[in-house]
Amino acid sequence: MTKPLIAIPMGDPAGVGPEIVLKTVASSWIRETARCLIIGDARVLERAMGYPGSPRLSLRAVSKPGDCDWSADGVVHLIDLANINMDAFVPGTISGMCGKAAYEYIELSARLAMEGAVDAVATPPINKESFREGNVPYIGHTEVFADLSGVPDPLTLFQTRTLRIFFLTRHIPLSQVSLSVTYERLMDYGRRCWSALRRMGVTEGCMAIAGLNPHSGEHGLFGDEEERVVRPAVEALRAEGFAVEGPVSADSVFSLALRGDYNSVLSLYHDQGHIAAKTLDFERTVSITAGMPFLRTSVDHGTAFDIAGKGVADETSMCEAIRVAALYASAYREASTRS
């Protein structure tokens, strides 16, 4: 079977992205798992090869995925956008030049995925402040991919080992979470989460919808969102044929899902799910953007400007992002082609 072709936009050039990308594509088990095509700047990558502990690789520039020669041993394929002025480049700093360049890598990777030229996209970190300095009108990856793919509200899914966590809400103040947990939103997300699971090839098991309040509200003692909103939505989703349960108390639902009682959890707010995933295994937590015509995975850490350029960045999360992309890419692409 042909290994999936994964596009890797290089991330913010001034962060740890170039370093962890090089370490990842140099890994023998990654080469056995996927074909990797970097989209970035050759001079930045060549500089990163000089960091302590970084691998020395042979970069081969190509203009499109079809130009790659996958029989060439020890060669790393790169679409070189050459969009960094090395005289002004300083690792570990906020830079509008780097923010704009990072966006251009993402934009090309999304276009290739939309065209079907690559099977999935796996992203290193970008920096929100560098985006702003570069006049990039997005707060992060998800918003960029949403716009480029034409999907206004893609799903965020974390995978840590076998634990899968969806998020009903993401970057909003905690004071607004209760107002955002609505019957309509739960119905929409319940349907779309199950659709995303099926596209990834996950068809067995049941999805749990987490409770919001301690002990899922204890039938109204500690809040009424579960009885007023969550339980009616669960019942309606089940009536439509979706395998869901809930509300399941958030203090136990993630442990239950990890042991296999549920195939996934719909977390109701950002930290509820993030804490569970990152406590389980911080380095191996992978963010998946689903619901778009193509699959995108990502590391779940930042640009780490404090260690950029020092050769000490850990590539584990980037390796996991490639592994998860390769795991689901074929099923997801096939399902997207049918829909």
C-alpha positions in Angstrom: 0.0 0.0 0.0 1.3 3.5 -0.9 2.2 5.5 2.2 0.1 8.6 2.6 1.7 11.9 1.4 1.7 14.5 4.1 2.3 18.2 3.5 4.3 19.9 6.3 4.2 23.7 6.2 7.3 24.7 8.2 5.6 26.9 10.8 7.0 30.1 12.1 10.6 30.2 10.8 11.8 31.9 14.0 10.3 29.2 16.3 11.2 25.6 16.8 9.2 24.5 13.7 12.2 24.1 11.3 14.1 22.1 13.9 11.4 19.7 14.8 10.4 19.2 11.2 13.9 18.2 10.3 14.2 15.8 13.2 10.8 14.3 12.3 11.5 13.6 8.7 14.9 12.2 9.6 13.2 9.6 11.8 13.3 6.1 10.3 9.9 5.1 11.6 8.3 8.3 10.2 9.8 7.4 6.8 8.2 4.0 7.1 4.9 5.6 8.0 4.4 8.4 5.5 5.9 10.4 2.6 6.7 13.9 3.8 6.8 17.0 1.7 8.0 20.2 3.5 6.8 23.6 2.4 9.1 26.3 3.7 12.4 28.1 3.1 15.5 26.1 2.2 17.9 28.6 3.8 16.1 28.5 7.2 16.2 24.7 7.1 19.8 24.6 6.2 20.6 27.0 9.1 18.6 24.7 11.4 20.7 21.8 10.3 23.6 23.5 12.0 22.0 23.5 15.4 23.5 21.1 18.0 21.9 17.7 17.6 20.1 18.5 14.3 20.3 16.0 11.5 22.2 16.7 8.3 19.8 16.0 5.4 19.8 16.3 1.7 17.2 18.8 0.6 15.7 18.5 -2.8 13.6 21.4 -4.1 10.5 20.5 -6.1 7.8 22.7 -7.6 4.9 20.3 -7.0 4.3 17.0 -5.2 4.4 15.1 -8.5 8.0 16.0 -8.9 9.1 14.1 -5.8 11.3 11.0 -6.3 10.3 8.7 -3.4 12.9 6.1 -4.4 15.7 8.4 -3.5 17.1 7.3 -0.2 18.0 10.0 2.4 16.5 12.8 0.4 14.0 15.3 1.9 11.6 17.0 -0.6 10.8 20.6 -0.2 8.8 23.3 -2.0 11.0 26.3 -1.3 9.1 29.5 -1.2 12.3 31.5 -0.4 10.4 34.1 1.5 12.8 34.9 4.3 15.4 37.6 4.2 18.2 35.9 6.1 20.0 39.2 6.7 17.0 40.2 8.9 16.2 36.8 10.3 16.6 36.3 14.0 15.5 33.0 15.6 13.4 33.3 18.8 11.8 36.7 18.0 8.4 38.0 17.0 8.6 39.0 13.3 6.1 40.2 10.8 8.3 38.7 8.0 8.1 35.3 9.7 4.4 35.5 10.4 3.6 36.3 6.8 5.9 33.5 5.6 4.3 31.0 7.9 0.9 32.0 6.5 2.2 31.4 2.9 3.3 27.9 3.8 -0.1 27.1 5.3 -1.9 28.6 2.3 0.0 26.4 -0.2 -0.4 23.3 1.9 -4.2 23.9 2.1 -4.4 24.5 -1.7 -2.5 21.2 -2.4 -4.8 19.3 0.0 -7.9 20.8 -1.6 -6.6 19.8 -5.0 -6.0 16.3 -3.8 -2.2 16.6 -4.5 -1.5 15.6 -0.9 -3.4 13.3 1.5 -3.3 15.4 4.6 -1.5 18.3 6.3 0.5 18.2 9.5 1.5 21.6 11.0 4.3 22.8 13.4 3.5 25.8 15.5 2.9 29.4 14.4 3.0 32.5 16.5 -0.1 34.7 16.8 1.8 37.9 17.5 4.0 37.3 14.4 0.8 36.8 12.4 -0.4 40.2 13.7 2.9 41.9 12.9 2.8 40.5 9.4 -0.8 41.8 8.9 -2.1 38.2 8.7 -5.8 38.6 9.6 -6.2 35.3 11.6 -5.7 34.3 15.2 -4.3 30.9 14.4 -4.2 27.8 12.3 -7.8 26.7 12.7 -9.1 30.0 11.5 -6.8 30.0 8.5 -7.8 26.5 7.4 -11.5 27.3 8.0 -11.3 30.3 5.6 -9.2 28.5 3.0 -11.4 25.4 3.0 -14.7 27.3 3.0 -15.8 25.5 6.2 -16.7 28.3 8.7 -16.7 26.2 11.9 -14.4 23.1 11.6 -14.2 20.7 14.5 -11.2 20.5 16.8 -10.4 17.0 18.0 -7.5 16.0 20.3 -6.0 12.6 20.2 -3.7 11.4 23.0 -2.9 7.8 22.7 -6.3 6.2 22.2 -8.3 9.1 23.8 -10.2 11.3 21.4 -11.6 14.6 22.7 -13.9 17.0 20.7 -14.5 20.6 21.9 -17.9 22.3 21.8 -16.3 25.7 22.5 -12.7 26.8 22.2 -11.2 30.2 22.8 -13.9 32.0 24.8 -13.9 33.3 28.4 -15.0 30.8 31.0 -17.8 33.2 32.0 -19.4 32.7 28.5 -19.2 28.9 28.4 -22.6 28.3 30.0 -24.3 30.7 27.5 -22.6 28.8 24.7 -23.8 25.4 25.7 -27.1 25.4 23.9 -29.4 22.7 22.6 -28.9 23.8 19.0 -25.1 23.8 19.3 -25.0 20.4 21.0 -27.2 18.9 18.2 -25.0 20.4 15.5 -21.8 19.2 17.1 -23.1 15.8 18.0 -24.0 15.2 14.3 -20.8 16.6 13.0 -18.6 14.9 15.5 -20.0 11.5 14.5 -19.6 12.4 10.8 -16.0 13.2 11.4 -15.4 9.9 13.3 -16.9 8.0 10.4 -14.7 9.9 7.9 -11.7 8.9 10.0 -12.8 5.2 9.9 -14.1 5.1 13.5 -17.6 3.5 13.2 -17.9 1.4 16.4 -18.6 2.5 20.0 -20.3 5.4 21.6 -19.5 9.1 22.1 -19.8 10.6 25.5 -21.0 14.2 26.1 -19.4 15.6 29.2 -21.3 17.4 31.9 -20.6 21.0 32.6 -21.1 21.3 36.4 -19.6 19.2 39.2 -21.1 15.7 39.1 -23.1 16.8 36.1 -25.2 19.1 38.2 -26.6 16.4 40.5 -30.0 16.8 38.9 -30.1 20.5 39.3 -28.4 20.9 42.7 -25.2 22.4 41.2 -26.6 24.0 38.1 -29.3 23.2 35.6 -27.5 23.1 32.2 -27.4 19.3 32.2 -31.1 18.9 32.8 -32.2 21.9 30.8 -29.9 21.5 27.7 -27.5 18.6 27.6 -29.8 15.7 28.5 -32.5 16.8 26.0 -29.9 17.1 23.3 -28.5 13.6 24.0 -32.0 12.1 23.9 -32.7 13.8 20.6 -29.4 12.7 19.1 -30.1 9.1 20.2 -33.6 9.3 18.6 -31.8 10.3 15.4 -29.7 7.1 15.6 -26.5 8.5 16.9 -24.6 6.5 19.5 -24.1 9.1 22.3 -24.4 9.1 26.1 -24.5 11.9 28.5 -24.2 14.0 30.4 -21.2 12.0 31.9 -19.5 13.7 34.8 -16.3 15.4 33.6 -14.3 14.1 36.6 -14.6 10.6 35.2 -15.6 10.7 31.5 -12.0 11.0 30.2 -10.8 8.0 32.3 -13.8 6.0 31.1 -13.0 6.8 27.5 -9.3 6.0 27.9 -10.2 2.5 29.1 -12.5 2.0 26.1 -16.0 2.7 27.4 -16.4 5.5 24.8 -14.8 6.1 21.4 -14.6 9.8 22.0 -15.7 12.6 24.4 -17.4 15.9 23.4 -15.9 18.3 26.0 -17.9 21.4 26.6 -15.1 23.9 26.9 -11.4 24.5 26.2 -9.6 23.6 29.5 -12.0 20.7 30.4 -10.6 18.7 27.5 -7.1 20.2 27.3 -6.2 19.4 30.9 -7.2 15.8 30.4 -5.3 15.3 27.2 -2.1 17.0 28.2 -2.0 15.4 31.7 -2.3 12.0 30.1 0.7 12.7 27.7 1.7 16.2 26.9 4.2 15.4 24.2 1.9 13.0 22.4 -1.2 15.2 22.3 -2.1 15.9 18.7 -4.7 18.4 17.5 -6.9 17.3 14.6 -9.0 19.7 12.5 -11.9 17.8 11.1 -14.9 18.6 9.0 -12.9 20.1 6.2 -12.5 18.5 2.8 -9.0 17.3 4.0 -7.5 16.2 7.3 -5.2 18.4 9.2 -3.2 17.5 12.3 -0.9 19.6 14.4 1.5 19.7 17.4 -0.2 21.0 20.5 2.6 23.3 21.6 3.8 26.7 20.7 6.8 28.2 18.9 9.0 28.0 22.0 11.0 31.1 21.1 13.0 30.7 24.3 14.7 27.6 23.0 14.5 28.3 19.2 17.9 27.9 17.6 19.5 26.0 20.4 19.0 22.5 19.1 17.1 21.2 22.1 13.5 21.2 20.8 11.7 17.8 21.2 10.1 16.5 18.0 7.9 13.9 19.7 4.7 15.9 19.1 5.5 16.5 15.5 6.2 12.8 15.0 2.8 12.0 16.6 1.1 14.6 14.3 2.5 12.8 11.2 1.6 9.4 12.6 -2.0 10.4 13.3 -2.3 12.1 9.9 -1.1 8.9 8.3 -3.4 6.8 10.4 -6.6 8.5 9.3 -5.6 10.1 5.9 -6.7 7.3 3.6 -10.1 6.7 5.2 -10.7 10.5 5.5 -9.8 11.3 1.9 -11.9 8.4 0.6 -14.9 9.5 2.6 -14.4 13.1 1.5 -14.3 12.0 -2.1 -17.6 10.2 -1.7 -19.4 13.1 0.0 
